[in-house]
């Protein structure tokens, strides 16, 4: 392959990965999955030779917690704040719907609003409803940090692969 083709593949892969990394702050945007897909595309275009194949397997293993951590931490935060499982499930659905209908911030508004309204309806205490909503928000912030770390690790591994 010509050197400019390798440089182009490297550059495009890195750009897509960085978009994925920035995308981890947007609920429902699959930023970590975008990073993984970029690594897969890189491997398909440049071949999966032994060191690269092993690194890709590790990147794939990192994908699993990367795509599940937000739901776990947001739900745990809301639950710790006193939210019911029904409120947490409705917030998840509201977050997805909000993101699809009003991207990119619709989910950021819809999920906490769903917890606040449902918890207020359930316990009839705005203070307790705010505590549950704050728990959801703290869980989301923690998940963004976790996904950013996982995504950065995936990109770092890919850079080791691409630059070796």
C-alpha positions in Angstrom: 0.0 0.0 0.0 1.2 3.5 -0.7 2.3 5.5 2.3 -0.4 8.2 1.6 -3.1 5.6 1.7 -1.8 4.4 5.1 -1.7 8.0 6.3 -5.2 8.6 5.1 -6.6 5.5 6.8 -4.8 6.4 10.0 -6.0 10.0 9.9 -9.6 9.1 9.1 -9.7 6.4 11.8 -8.3 8.8 14.4 -10.9 11.5 13.4 -13.8 9.0 13.8 -12.4 7.8 17.1 -12.1 11.4 18.4 -15.7 12.1 17.3 -16.7 9.0 19.3 -14.8 10.2 22.3 -16.5 13.6 22.2 -19.8 11.8 21.7 -19.6 10.0 25.1 -21.1 13.1 26.7 -24.3 12.8 24.5 -26.7 10.3 26.0 -27.7 7.6 23.6 -24.9 8.5 21.2 -22.8 5.4 21.0 -19.4 7.0 21.3 -17.6 4.0 22.6 -19.2 1.9 19.9 -18.1 4.4 17.3 -14.5 4.1 18.5 -14.7 0.3 18.3 -16.2 0.5 14.8 -13.3 2.7 13.7 -10.8 0.2 15.1 -12.7 -2.6 13.2 -12.6 -0.6 10.0 -8.9 0.1 10.5 -8.3 -3.6 11.0 -10.3 -4.6 7.9 -8.5 -2.0 5.8 -5.0 -2.8 7.0 -5.3 -6.4 8.0 -5.4 -8.1 11.4 -1.9 -9.3 11.8 -1.1 -10.9 15.2 -0.2 -7.9 17.3 -3.1 -5.9 15.9 -5.5 -8.8 16.3 -4.7 -9.2 20.0 -5.1 -5.5 20.6 -8.4 -5.5 18.7 -9.6 -8.3 21.0 -8.7 -6.2 24.0 -10.5 -3.2 22.5 -13.5 -5.4 22.0 -13.4 -6.5 25.6 -13.3 -2.9 26.7 -16.4 -2.2 24.6 -18.6 -4.3 26.8 -18.4 -2.1 29.9 -18.1 1.0 27.7 -21.6 0.5 26.3 -23.3 -0.6 29.6 -21.7 1.7 32.2 -24.1 4.6 31.7 -27.3 2.7 32.2 -25.8 1.0 35.3 -24.4 4.1 36.9 -27.4 6.3 36.1 -29.8 3.7 37.4 -27.7 3.1 40.5 -27.5 6.8 41.2 -31.3 7.3 40.9 -31.9 4.2 43.0 -29.5 5.4 45.6 -31.4 8.7 45.6 -34.6 6.8 46.3 -36.1 6.4 42.8 -38.4 3.5 42.1 -37.4 0.9 39.4 -40.4 2.1 37.4 -39.1 5.7 37.4 -35.7 4.5 36.4 -37.1 2.5 33.5 -39.3 5.4 32.3 -36.3 7.7 32.5 -34.3 5.3 30.3 -37.1 5.3 27.7 -37.6 9.1 28.0 -33.9 9.6 27.5 -33.9 7.6 24.4 -37.0 9.3 23.0 -35.7 12.7 24.0 -32.4 12.1 22.2 -34.1 10.9 19.1 -36.7 13.6 19.0 -34.6 16.6 20.1 -30.9 15.7 19.6 -28.4 16.1 21.1 -29.8 17.5 24.4 -33.3 16.0 24.5 -32.2 13.0 26.5 -30.4 15.2 29.0 -33.7 17.0 29.7 -36.2 14.1 29.3 -34.6 11.5 31.6 -34.2 13.7 34.7 -37.6 15.3 34.1 -39.2 11.9 34.0 -37.6 10.9 37.3 -38.5 14.2 38.9 -42.2 14.0 37.8 -42.7 10.3 38.5 -41.0 10.5 41.9 -43.0 13.5 42.9 -46.2 11.8 41.8 -45.1 8.7 43.7 -44.0 10.2 47.0 -45.7 13.6 46.9 -42.5 15.3 48.2 -40.6 17.6 45.9 -37.5 17.4 48.1 -37.3 13.6 47.8 -38.1 13.8 44.0 -35.1 16.2 43.7 -32.8 13.8 45.6 -33.7 11.0 43.2 -33.2 13.3 40.2 -29.9 14.4 41.6 -28.8 10.8 42.0 -29.6 10.2 38.3 -27.6 13.2 37.3 -24.6 12.2 39.5 -24.7 8.7 38.0 -24.8 10.2 34.5 -21.7 12.4 35.3 -19.9 9.4 36.6 -20.8 7.4 33.5 -19.5 10.1 31.2 -16.2 10.0 33.1 -16.1 6.2 32.9 -16.9 6.1 29.2 -14.3 8.8 28.5 -11.7 6.7 30.3 -12.7 3.6 28.5 -12.8 5.4 25.1 -9.4 6.9 25.8 -8.0 3.5 26.7 -9.4 2.1 23.4 -7.9 4.9 21.4 -4.6 4.5 23.2 -4.5 0.7 22.4 -5.4 1.4 18.8 -2.5 4.0 18.6 -0.1 1.3 19.9 -1.4 -1.0 17.2 -1.4 1.6 14.4 2.0 3.0 15.2 3.8 -0.3 15.8 
